[in-house]
Amino acid sequence: MANFMSENIDAFDIIGISVRTTNQDGRSQKDIGELWARFMREGVMEKIPGKKSADIYCVYTDYETDFNGAYTTIIGCRVNAPEMIPEGMTGKSIPAARYHVYTSSGEMPKALMETWKMIWDSDIDRAYTADFDLYGADPVVKTYISVK
């Protein structure tokens, strides 16, 4: 198992675009890839009001069961005013939680997929409330897994 840090994070709000998907039959790779393409092509980041920073969050939430069931992916930014959701976008409050934080570096998205495969194959006691990848200024991606 890769090394991780444990971190408590306060609740926060995100606004972005979303898709409902599943990891079955490679569907999430296709759906999330298309969501990223749309995020970039449509300049979604510039349209999000009240951004706290230029960090991009890829949030996995509203789990039907666990990572084998359906879930919602939201790509967007952390915001100050969650009630100001532009038409066609999704707003979500991410609850305060304890997270295991993993760092992916190297060739993307390959390094990130390897991190997720390691998480799926592990016995982490996941909470399945909201997990997310954080894309900041660094050339690394941090993956936050909510734990019980």
C-alpha positions as CSV (number, residue, x, y, z in Angstrom):
1,M,0.0,0.0,0.0
2,A,1.3,3.5,-0.9
3,N,2.0,5.9,1.9
4,F,-0.7,8.3,2.8
5,M,-1.4,11.1,5.2
6,S,-4.5,11.4,7.3
7,E,-6.2,14.8,7.4
8,N,-9.4,16.2,8.8
9,I,-11.1,18.6,6.4
10,D,-13.8,21.1,7.1
11,A,-17.0,21.1,5.0
12,F,-16.7,23.1,1.7
13,D,-18.8,23.9,-1.3
14,I,-18.0,23.2,-5.0
15,I,-19.6,24.3,-8.2
16,G,-18.9,22.6,-11.6
17,I,-20.2,20.3,-14.2
18,S,-21.2,16.7,-13.4
19,V,-22.0,13.3,-14.8
20,R,-23.5,10.2,-13.3
21,T,-21.3,7.2,-14.0
22,T,-20.1,3.8,-12.8
23,N,-16.7,2.0,-12.9
24,Q,-18.4,-1.0,-14.6
25,D,-17.2,-1.9,-18.2
26,G,-14.8,1.1,-18.3
27,R,-17.7,3.5,-18.4
28,S,-16.2,6.0,-15.9
29,Q,-13.0,6.5,-17.9
30,K,-15.1,7.4,-20.9
31,D,-17.6,9.6,-19.0
32,I,-15.1,11.4,-16.9
33,G,-12.7,11.9,-19.9
34,E,-15.6,13.5,-21.8
35,L,-16.4,15.6,-18.7
36,W,-12.8,16.9,-18.5
37,A,-12.9,17.6,-22.3
38,R,-16.1,19.6,-21.8
39,F,-14.7,21.4,-18.8
40,M,-11.7,22.6,-20.8
41,R,-13.5,23.2,-24.1
42,E,-16.3,25.3,-22.6
43,G,-14.1,27.3,-20.2
44,V,-16.2,26.1,-17.3
45,M,-13.6,27.3,-14.7
46,E,-14.0,30.9,-15.9
47,K,-17.8,30.7,-15.5
48,I,-17.8,29.6,-11.9
49,P,-18.7,32.5,-9.6
50,G,-17.0,33.1,-6.2
51,K,-14.0,30.8,-6.7
52,K,-11.7,30.5,-3.7
53,S,-8.7,29.6,-5.8
54,A,-7.6,28.3,-9.2
55,D,-7.5,24.7,-7.8
56,I,-9.6,22.2,-9.7
57,Y,-11.5,19.5,-7.9
58,C,-12.8,16.3,-9.4
59,V,-15.3,15.1,-6.8
60,Y,-16.8,11.6,-6.6
61,T,-20.0,11.6,-4.5
62,D,-23.6,10.4,-4.2
63,Y,-22.4,6.8,-4.2
64,E,-25.2,4.2,-4.8
65,T,-23.2,1.6,-2.9
66,D,-19.4,1.5,-3.1
67,F,-16.9,2.0,-5.9
68,N,-18.8,-0.8,-7.8
69,G,-22.0,1.1,-8.0
70,A,-23.1,4.3,-9.7
71,Y,-21.8,7.7,-8.4
72,T,-21.7,11.3,-9.5
73,T,-18.5,13.0,-10.6
74,I,-18.3,16.8,-10.4
75,I,-15.4,18.8,-11.9
76,G,-15.2,22.3,-10.6
77,C,-13.9,24.7,-8.1
78,R,-14.3,25.4,-4.4
79,V,-16.6,28.5,-3.9
80,N,-17.6,31.1,-1.4
81,A,-21.3,31.4,-2.5
82,P,-22.7,27.9,-3.1
83,E,-26.2,29.3,-3.8
84,M,-25.0,31.1,-7.0
85,I,-25.0,28.1,-9.3
86,P,-25.0,29.0,-13.0
87,E,-27.5,27.3,-15.3
88,G,-26.2,23.9,-16.5
89,M,-23.8,23.5,-13.5
90,T,-24.0,21.6,-10.3
91,G,-23.4,22.7,-6.7
92,K,-22.5,20.3,-3.9
93,S,-21.7,20.7,-0.2
94,I,-18.9,18.4,0.7
95,P,-19.2,17.4,4.4
96,A,-16.5,17.6,7.0
97,A,-14.6,14.3,7.2
98,R,-11.4,12.5,7.9
99,Y,-9.5,11.7,4.7
100,H,-6.6,9.5,3.7
101,V,-4.6,11.7,1.2
102,Y,-2.5,10.0,-1.5
103,T,-0.1,11.8,-3.9
104,S,0.2,10.9,-7.6
105,S,3.2,12.2,-9.6
106,G,4.7,11.3,-12.9
107,E,2.9,10.7,-16.2
108,M,-0.7,11.7,-16.0
109,P,-3.4,10.3,-16.1
110,K,-1.5,7.0,-15.8
111,A,-0.1,7.8,-12.3
112,L,-3.5,8.8,-11.1
113,M,-5.1,5.7,-12.4
114,E,-2.5,3.6,-10.6
115,T,-3.3,5.4,-7.3
116,W,-7.0,4.7,-7.8
117,K,-6.4,1.0,-8.6
118,M,-4.4,0.7,-5.4
119,I,-7.2,2.3,-3.5
120,W,-9.8,0.0,-5.0
121,D,-7.7,-3.0,-4.2
122,S,-7.1,-2.0,-0.6
123,D,-9.1,-2.7,2.6
124,I,-9.5,1.0,3.4
125,D,-12.6,1.5,5.6
126,R,-14.1,4.1,3.2
127,A,-17.0,6.3,4.2
128,Y,-18.3,6.8,0.6
129,T,-19.5,10.3,1.3
130,A,-17.3,12.3,-1.0
131,D,-13.8,11.6,-2.4
132,F,-11.9,13.9,-4.6
133,D,-8.8,14.6,-6.7
134,L,-7.2,18.0,-6.2
135,Y,-5.3,19.6,-9.1
136,G,-3.4,22.6,-7.7
137,A,-0.3,24.5,-8.9
138,D,2.0,21.6,-8.2
139,P,2.7,19.0,-10.9
140,V,1.1,16.3,-8.6
141,V,-2.5,15.3,-8.0
142,K,-3.7,14.7,-4.4
143,T,-6.5,12.1,-3.9
144,Y,-8.6,12.5,-0.8
145,I,-10.5,9.3,0.3
146,S,-13.2,9.8,3.0
147,V,-12.7,7.2,5.7
148,K,-14.8,6.1,8.7
